[in-house]
C-alpha cells in the first residue's frame, strides 16, 4: 500500500489528488484584516489548507537577530518578524475564520512558545520549516503533541533529514517530507527535481512533495508528474501587496489554476505501455488487416499482387502477419476487396 497521512479527514498521498497548501505566512504584515482578505481569496480559489506562520519573537530569536538581514529584505529578520507576527488573540481569530470557511488551518511554529500556542489552538497538524528541520530539540517537543507533521527539508542533507525523520519515527508521528530551496524567489535552475527524487528514494515510506518559491506554477506541476503529493506556495490575494514573500507568492487565479492542473497531472501518472481498453474504438478503424486487392481463385498463391493490408482493423489477420502468409495457397475463391481469414488458405 502506498504511504499516506491524514489531516482533519483529508488523506494525502499518491493515491489521492495532490494537496495544495496556500501559505499566507506573514504576507499580511501583521494585519488581521488583510489576513482575512487573503483567506477569502484562498476560499474562492478552492484551497483546502491555509498555512500561517506563528512567530513569538522574544522566544524565537536572540538579540543577535537584530543584526541579521535576509537576502530578500533591507531590515533585520528581528524587525520583520516583530512587524509581521500576529498576537495570540488575532491568530486564534484567524484560525477560526479559516475554519468557518470550511478550510483547514495549520501553521509553522518557529519556537517552543509558538508550538505551545498552536497546541492550545488544537490545530490538526504542524508544518515545520526548513530552518527548523535540524532543530532537533524543537522537533522532539512537537512530537509530544502527537499530531501529523509536514517537514520542509531545504538547506539540509539526506543525513541531517535522517536525524529528523528518526525523531518522528521514534514517536510514531505521521510525517510528510517536502523538498525546498530557500531562496526568495528561487531561480528555476535551483529547483532541483533530482534532489526531490533523491529525498523520496531515501525515505520511500514517507509522503513527499515540494515547497516552492519560484515565480509560477511550473515547478509544482513538474513535481506532481514525478510523484509529489503536497504542493506548497506562498499565497496572496493580489500581487500588489507589500509583504516580504509577495514576490514568490501565487494569487487567487494562479492558485485556482494550480489546484485544477495538479489534479489533472495526478490523473495522468502511472499506467502500463499496453493499449487502453478504451482505445478499441480507435483500433477498429486505425489498424490495418489483410485483404484481397484482386480476385483470387482457389489454388492460387497469395502474393503482394493479390493481397495487401488496409484499414479498418476489424479483419481477422492483422498487418503484422502479412509476410507470414505470402506464398500460402487459397482454398476457396476470394472476391476482390475481401478481408481475409486464416481459414481461407493453407
C-alpha positions as CSV (number, residue, x, y, z in Angstrom):
1,X,0.0,0.0,0.0
2,X,1.2,3.5,-0.8
3,X,2.1,5.7,2.1
4,X,-0.4,8.4,3.2
5,X,-1.1,10.8,6.1
6,X,-4.4,12.2,7.1
7,X,-5.0,15.8,8.3
8,X,-8.5,16.7,9.5
9,X,-10.0,13.9,7.4
10,X,-8.1,14.8,4.3
11,X,-6.0,11.8,3.1
12,X,-2.7,12.8,1.5
13,X,-0.5,10.5,-0.6
14,X,0.0,9.2,-4.1
15,X,-3.4,7.6,-4.2
16,X,-5.2,10.9,-3.6
17,X,-5.3,14.2,-5.5
18,X,-2.3,16.5,-4.6
19,X,-2.9,18.8,-1.7
20,X,-2.2,22.4,-2.5
21,X,-1.3,24.4,0.6
22,X,-1.8,28.2,0.4
23,X,0.8,29.7,2.7
24,X,-0.4,33.2,3.8
25,X,2.6,33.1,6.1
26,X,3.5,36.7,7.0
27,X,2.2,38.3,3.8
28,X,-0.4,40.1,5.8
29,X,2.4,42.1,7.5
30,X,0.7,41.8,10.9
31,X,-2.8,42.9,9.8
32,X,-5.6,40.5,10.8
33,X,-7.9,42.3,8.4
34,X,-5.5,41.7,5.4
35,X,-5.0,38.1,6.5
36,X,-8.8,37.6,6.4
37,X,-8.9,39.1,2.9
38,X,-6.3,36.6,1.9
39,X,-8.3,33.8,3.4
40,X,-11.4,34.9,1.4
41,X,-9.3,34.8,-1.8
42,X,-8.0,31.3,-0.9
43,X,-11.5,30.1,-0.3
44,X,-12.6,31.4,-3.7
45,X,-9.6,29.6,-5.3
46,X,-10.8,26.3,-3.9
47,X,-8.0,25.9,-1.3
48,X,-8.3,23.1,1.2
49,X,-5.5,24.1,3.6
50,X,-4.4,27.6,4.6
51,X,-1.0,27.8,6.3
52,X,0.1,30.5,8.7
53,X,3.4,31.3,10.5
54,X,3.4,31.6,14.2
55,X,6.1,34.0,15.5
56,X,6.7,34.8,19.1
57,X,9.7,36.9,18.5
58,X,11.2,37.0,22.0
59,X,11.2,33.2,22.3
60,X,12.2,32.7,18.7
61,X,15.3,34.9,18.4
62,X,18.1,36.3,20.4
63,X,19.2,39.9,20.2
64,X,21.8,38.9,17.6
65,X,19.0,38.5,15.1
66,X,18.7,42.3,15.1
67,X,21.9,42.3,13.1
68,X,20.9,39.7,10.5
69,X,19.3,41.0,7.3
70,X,17.7,38.3,5.0
71,X,18.6,38.3,1.3
72,X,15.2,39.5,0.2
73,X,15.0,42.4,2.7
74,X,16.8,45.6,3.8
75,X,15.9,45.4,7.5
76,X,16.8,42.8,10.1
77,X,14.9,39.5,10.4
78,X,14.0,40.5,14.0
79,X,12.3,43.7,12.8
80,X,10.5,41.8,10.0
81,X,9.0,39.2,12.4
82,X,8.2,41.8,15.0
83,X,6.2,43.8,12.4
84,X,4.6,40.8,10.7
85,X,3.6,38.5,13.6
86,X,0.0,38.2,14.9
87,X,-0.6,38.2,18.6
88,X,-2.3,35.2,20.1
89,X,-5.9,36.6,20.1
90,X,-5.6,37.7,16.4
91,X,-4.1,34.4,15.3
92,X,-6.8,32.4,17.1
93,X,-9.4,34.6,15.3
94,X,-7.6,33.9,12.0
95,X,-7.7,30.2,12.7
96,X,-11.4,30.3,13.5
97,X,-12.1,32.4,10.4
98,X,-10.3,29.9,8.1
99,X,-12.3,27.0,9.6
100,X,-15.6,29.0,9.3
101,X,-14.9,28.9,5.5
102,X,-14.6,25.1,5.6
103,X,-10.9,25.1,5.2
104,X,-8.1,23.5,7.3
105,X,-5.8,25.8,9.3
106,X,-2.2,24.8,10.0
107,X,0.8,26.8,11.0
108,X,4.5,26.7,11.3
109,X,5.8,27.3,14.9
110,X,9.3,28.9,14.9
111,X,9.8,28.4,18.7
112,X,8.8,26.4,21.6
113,X,6.3,29.1,22.7
114,X,4.8,29.2,19.3
115,X,4.4,25.4,19.3
116,X,2.7,25.7,22.7
117,X,0.3,28.3,21.4
118,X,-0.7,26.1,18.4
119,X,-1.1,23.2,20.8
120,X,-3.6,25.3,22.7
121,X,-5.4,26.0,19.5
122,X,-5.6,22.3,18.9
123,X,-4.5,22.5,15.2
124,X,-4.8,19.2,13.3
125,X,-1.2,19.2,12.0
126,X,2.1,21.1,12.2
127,X,4.2,22.4,9.3
128,X,7.8,22.7,10.2
129,X,10.0,25.0,8.1
130,X,13.4,24.1,6.6
131,X,15.2,26.3,9.2
132,X,13.8,24.1,12.0
133,X,14.5,20.8,10.2
134,X,17.7,20.3,12.2
135,X,16.3,22.0,15.3
136,X,16.1,18.6,17.0
137,X,15.1,19.9,20.4
138,X,12.1,21.7,18.9
139,X,11.2,18.6,16.8
140,X,11.2,16.4,20.0
141,X,8.9,18.9,21.7
142,X,6.4,19.0,18.8
143,X,6.4,15.2,18.7
144,X,4.9,15.2,22.2
145,X,1.7,16.7,20.7
146,X,1.1,13.5,18.7
147,X,-0.1,15.4,15.6
148,X,0.9,14.8,11.9
149,X,3.8,16.8,10.7
150,X,4.8,18.2,7.2
151,X,8.5,18.9,7.3
152,X,10.3,21.1,4.8
153,X,13.9,20.0,4.2
154,X,15.6,22.9,2.4
155,X,19.2,23.7,3.3
156,X,19.6,20.2,4.6
157,X,21.3,17.0,3.5
158,X,19.9,13.4,3.4
159,X,21.9,12.8,6.6
160,X,20.5,15.7,8.6
161,X,17.0,14.9,7.4
162,X,17.5,11.3,8.5
163,X,18.1,12.5,12.1
164,X,14.8,14.5,12.0
165,X,12.9,11.5,10.5
166,X,14.3,9.2,13.2
167,X,12.9,11.5,15.8
168,X,9.4,11.4,14.3
169,X,9.6,7.7,13.7
170,X,10.6,7.1,17.3
171,X,7.4,8.9,18.4
172,X,5.3,7.3,15.6
173,X,4.3,10.7,14.2
174,X,2.7,10.6,10.7
175,X,5.2,12.5,8.5
176,X,5.4,14.0,5.1
177,X,8.6,15.5,3.6
178,X,8.9,18.5,1.3
179,X,11.9,19.3,-0.8
180,X,12.6,23.1,-0.7
181,X,15.1,25.6,-2.0
182,X,15.2,28.5,0.4
183,X,15.7,31.4,-1.9
184,X,13.0,34.0,-2.4
185,X,12.4,33.9,-5.3
186,X,14.1,30.6,-6.3
187,X,15.9,30.7,-9.7
188,X,14.5,27.9,-11.8
189,X,17.8,26.0,-12.2
190,X,17.9,25.7,-8.4
191,X,14.6,23.9,-8.0
192,X,16.4,20.6,-8.5
193,X,13.8,17.9,-9.1
194,X,16.7,15.4,-8.7
195,X,17.0,16.4,-5.1
196,X,13.3,15.8,-4.5
197,X,13.6,12.4,-6.2
198,X,16.6,11.6,-4.0
199,X,14.6,12.6,-0.9
200,X,11.8,10.3,-2.0
201,X,14.1,7.4,-2.7
202,X,15.9,7.8,0.7
203,X,12.5,7.9,2.6
204,X,10.3,5.9,0.3
205,X,7.8,5.1,3.2
206,X,7.0,8.8,3.5
207,X,4.6,11.0,1.6
208,X,6.7,13.7,-0.3
209,X,6.2,16.9,-2.1
210,X,7.5,20.4,-2.9
211,X,7.5,23.7,-1.1
212,X,8.2,26.1,-4.0
213,X,9.5,29.6,-4.1
214,X,9.7,30.2,-7.9
215,X,7.6,32.8,-9.7
216,X,5.0,30.5,-11.3
217,X,3.3,27.1,-11.0
218,X,5.7,25.1,-13.3
219,X,7.8,23.7,-10.6
220,X,4.8,22.4,-8.7
221,X,3.3,20.8,-11.8
222,X,6.6,19.2,-12.7
223,X,6.8,17.8,-9.1
224,X,3.4,16.2,-9.4
225,X,4.4,14.4,-12.6
226,X,7.3,13.0,-10.6
227,X,5.0,11.8,-7.8
228,X,4.6,14.7,-5.4
229,X,1.5,14.6,-3.2
230,X,1.9,18.0,-1.5
231,X,2.4,21.4,-3.1
232,X,3.1,24.5,-1.0
233,X,3.4,28.0,-2.3
234,X,3.2,31.4,-0.6
235,X,-0.2,33.0,-1.2
236,X,-1.7,36.5,-1.5
237,X,-5.0,37.9,-2.6
238,X,-3.2,40.1,-5.1
239,X,0.3,40.8,-6.2
240,X,0.3,44.5,-5.3
241,X,0.7,43.7,-1.6
242,X,4.0,44.6,0.0
243,X,4.6,41.6,2.3
244,X,8.1,40.1,2.4
245,X,7.2,37.0,0.4
246,X,4.8,38.5,-2.2
247,X,7.3,38.2,-5.0
248,X,7.2,34.4,-4.9
249,X,3.5,34.1,-4.0
250,X,0.6,32.8,-6.1
251,X,-2.5,34.9,-6.3
252,X,-6.1,33.7,-6.4
253,X,-6.0,33.0,-10.1
254,X,-2.7,31.1,-10.1
255,X,-3.8,29.1,-7.1
256,X,-7.0,28.1,-8.7
257,X,-5.1,27.0,-11.8
258,X,-2.6,25.0,-9.7
259,X,-5.4,23.1,-8.0
260,X,-7.0,22.2,-11.2
261,X,-3.8,21.5,-13.2
262,X,-2.1,19.5,-10.4
263,X,-5.2,17.2,-10.2
264,X,-5.1,16.7,-13.9
265,X,-1.4,15.8,-13.9
266,X,-2.0,13.4,-11.0
267,X,-4.6,11.6,-13.1
268,X,-2.0,11.3,-15.9
269,X,0.5,9.4,-13.7
270,X,1.1,5.7,-13.9
271,X,-0.2,3.2,-16.4
272,X,1.4,0.4,-18.5
273,X,2.6,0.5,-22.1
274,X,-0.3,-1.5,-23.5
275,X,-3.4,-0.4,-25.4
276,X,-6.1,1.1,-23.1
277,X,-9.3,-0.9,-23.5
278,X,-11.0,2.4,-24.3
279,X,-8.8,2.7,-27.4
280,X,-10.6,-0.3,-29.1
281,X,-12.9,2.1,-30.9
282,X,-9.9,3.7,-32.5
283,X,-8.1,0.4,-33.1
284,X,-11.1,-0.7,-35.1
285,X,-10.5,1.9,-37.8
286,X,-6.9,2.8,-37.3
287,X,-5.2,-0.6,-37.6
288,X,-4.8,-2.4,-40.9
289,X,-5.7,-6.0,-41.7
290,X,-5.0,-8.3,-44.7
291,X,-7.5,-8.1,-47.6
292,X,-7.6,-9.0,-51.2
293,X,-6.7,-6.4,-53.9
294,X,-7.7,-8.7,-56.8
295,X,-9.9,-11.7,-57.3
296,X,-8.1,-14.9,-56.2
297,X,-9.0,-18.3,-57.5
298,X,-9.0,-21.5,-55.4
299,X,-5.5,-23.0,-55.6
300,X,-3.9,-19.6,-56.4
301,X,-0.8,-18.5,-54.4
302,X,-1.1,-15.4,-52.2
303,X,1.3,-12.6,-53.3
304,X,1.7,-8.9,-53.0
305,X,-0.1,-8.6,-56.3
306,X,-3.4,-10.1,-54.9
307,X,-3.3,-9.2,-51.2
308,X,-2.3,-6.2,-49.2
309,X,-3.0,-4.5,-45.8
310,X,-5.7,-1.9,-45.5
311,X,-7.8,-0.2,-42.9
312,X,-10.0,-0.9,-40.9
313,X,-8.7,-3.2,-38.2
314,X,-11.8,-5.3,-38.0
315,X,-10.5,-8.2,-40.1
316,X,-9.1,-11.4,-38.8
317,X,-5.5,-11.1,-39.9
318,X,-3.5,-8.1,-38.6
319,X,-0.8,-6.4,-40.7
320,X,1.9,-7.9,-38.6
321,X,1.1,-11.4,-40.0
322,X,1.2,-10.3,-43.7
323,X,4.7,-11.6,-44.6
324,X,3.9,-14.9,-43.0
325,X,1.0,-15.7,-45.3
326,X,2.7,-14.8,-48.6
327,X,3.0,-17.9,-50.7
328,X,0.1,-19.7,-49.0
329,X,-2.5,-21.3,-51.2
330,X,-6.1,-20.1,-51.4
331,X,-8.6,-22.9,-50.6
332,X,-11.6,-21.0,-51.9
333,X,-12.4,-18.4,-54.4
334,X,-11.9,-14.9,-52.9
335,X,-13.5,-11.9,-54.3
336,X,-11.6,-8.6,-54.7
337,X,-11.7,-6.3,-51.6
338,X,-12.4,-9.1,-49.1
339,X,-10.9,-9.2,-45.6
340,X,-9.1,-12.5,-45.3
341,X,-9.3,-15.1,-42.6
342,X,-6.8,-17.7,-41.6
343,X,-9.3,-20.3,-42.9
344,X,-9.0,-19.0,-46.4
345,X,-5.6,-20.6,-47.2
346,X,-3.2,-23.4,-46.4
